[in-house]
């Protein structure tokens, strides 16, 4: 078992244990866009339910309370607890919105990947209200 596989399993177990189901909206290009011709292809959206953990900013990270209260992070694992990819139909790197368990909708302004080599382990979704 490779290190990436073990990391994926650990991330899936921890997020499954401590997380909750949340709804992510992502952009979907149909047909797939060409980077040299971005005007081709139309874009729609797709939604997917993911298990995520909300990871708030701490006082030590950000001193401005208003900024800290209006921004957060969500951790989402690439695989589920059975080792299968959670995102076979949606590319989570194109996420635009996330609805949390309280019904709050957060705008995703940046998606960071933790991927040793080519193996995606965890997505960090940076969000603001």
C-alpha positions as CSV (number, residue, x, y, z in Angstrom):
1,X,0.0,0.0,0.0
2,X,1.5,3.3,-1.0
3,X,1.8,6.3,1.2
4,X,-0.8,8.2,-0.8
5,X,-3.3,5.4,-0.4
6,X,-2.8,5.4,3.3
7,X,-3.1,9.2,3.5
8,X,-6.4,9.0,1.4
9,X,-7.8,6.4,3.8
10,X,-6.8,8.4,6.9
11,X,-8.3,11.6,5.5
12,X,-11.5,9.8,4.6
13,X,-11.9,8.2,8.0
14,X,-11.3,11.5,9.9
15,X,-13.6,13.6,7.7
16,X,-16.3,10.9,7.9
17,X,-16.0,10.7,11.7
18,X,-16.0,14.5,12.3
19,X,-17.7,15.9,9.2
20,X,-21.2,16.4,8.0
21,X,-22.9,16.2,4.6
22,X,-22.8,19.5,2.7
23,X,-23.8,20.5,-0.8
24,X,-21.2,21.8,-3.2
25,X,-22.0,23.5,-6.5
26,X,-19.3,23.4,-9.2
27,X,-19.0,24.6,-12.7
28,X,-19.5,22.0,-15.5
29,X,-18.3,22.7,-19.0
30,X,-20.3,21.0,-21.8
31,X,-18.6,20.3,-24.1
32,X,-15.2,20.6,-22.4
33,X,-13.6,24.0,-23.0
34,X,-10.5,24.4,-25.0
35,X,-7.9,26.6,-23.2
36,X,-7.0,28.4,-26.5
37,X,-10.7,29.0,-27.4
38,X,-12.5,29.7,-24.1
39,X,-15.6,31.1,-26.0
40,X,-16.4,27.5,-27.2
41,X,-18.5,25.3,-24.9
42,X,-21.2,26.3,-22.5
43,X,-21.0,26.3,-18.8
44,X,-23.6,25.1,-16.4
45,X,-23.5,23.9,-12.8
46,X,-23.6,20.6,-11.1
47,X,-24.2,19.8,-7.4
48,X,-22.7,17.1,-5.3
49,X,-23.2,16.1,-1.6
50,X,-19.9,15.7,0.1
51,X,-18.8,14.9,3.6
52,X,-16.8,17.9,4.8
53,X,-15.3,19.4,8.0
54,X,-15.6,23.2,8.6
55,X,-12.2,24.5,9.7
56,X,-12.5,28.1,11.1
57,X,-9.6,30.5,11.3
58,X,-8.0,30.9,14.8
59,X,-7.2,34.2,16.5
60,X,-3.5,33.5,16.0
61,X,-4.0,33.3,12.2
62,X,-6.1,36.4,11.7
63,X,-6.4,39.3,14.1
64,X,-9.3,41.0,12.4
65,X,-12.5,39.6,14.0
66,X,-14.8,40.7,11.2
67,X,-12.7,39.1,8.5
68,X,-12.4,35.9,10.6
69,X,-16.2,35.7,11.1
70,X,-17.0,36.1,7.4
71,X,-14.4,33.5,6.2
72,X,-13.8,29.8,6.8
73,X,-12.3,26.7,5.3
74,X,-13.8,23.3,4.5
75,X,-11.8,20.1,4.2
76,X,-13.1,17.4,1.8
77,X,-11.4,14.1,1.1
78,X,-10.9,12.8,-2.4
79,X,-12.0,9.2,-1.4
80,X,-14.8,7.9,0.7
81,X,-14.2,5.4,3.5
82,X,-14.4,2.5,1.1
83,X,-11.5,3.9,-1.0
84,X,-13.6,5.0,-3.9
85,X,-13.4,8.5,-5.4
86,X,-16.3,10.7,-4.2
87,X,-16.2,12.9,-7.3
88,X,-16.7,10.8,-10.5
89,X,-19.1,13.4,-12.1
90,X,-17.9,16.7,-10.6
91,X,-14.5,18.4,-10.6
92,X,-14.3,19.8,-7.1
93,X,-11.5,22.2,-8.2
94,X,-14.2,24.2,-10.0
95,X,-16.4,24.6,-6.9
96,X,-18.2,27.9,-6.6
97,X,-20.6,27.5,-3.6
98,X,-21.0,25.3,-0.6
99,X,-24.2,25.0,1.5
100,X,-23.4,23.9,5.1
101,X,-25.6,22.0,7.6
102,X,-27.1,25.3,8.9
103,X,-28.3,26.3,5.4
104,X,-25.7,29.0,5.1
105,X,-24.3,29.4,1.6
106,X,-20.6,30.1,1.3
107,X,-18.9,31.4,-1.8
108,X,-15.7,29.4,-2.7
109,X,-13.0,31.7,-3.7
110,X,-10.0,29.3,-3.8
111,X,-9.6,25.5,-3.8
112,X,-6.3,24.1,-2.6
113,X,-5.2,20.5,-3.3
114,X,-3.1,18.3,-1.1
115,X,-1.7,15.8,-3.6
116,X,1.6,14.0,-3.1
117,X,2.6,13.2,-6.7
118,X,-0.6,12.8,-8.8
119,X,-2.7,11.3,-6.0
120,X,-5.3,13.8,-4.6
121,X,-5.8,13.4,-0.9
122,X,-7.7,16.4,0.5
123,X,-9.3,19.5,-1.0
124,X,-9.3,22.7,1.1
125,X,-12.2,25.0,0.1
126,X,-11.6,28.6,1.1
127,X,-15.0,30.3,1.5
128,X,-16.5,33.7,2.3
129,X,-20.0,35.0,3.0
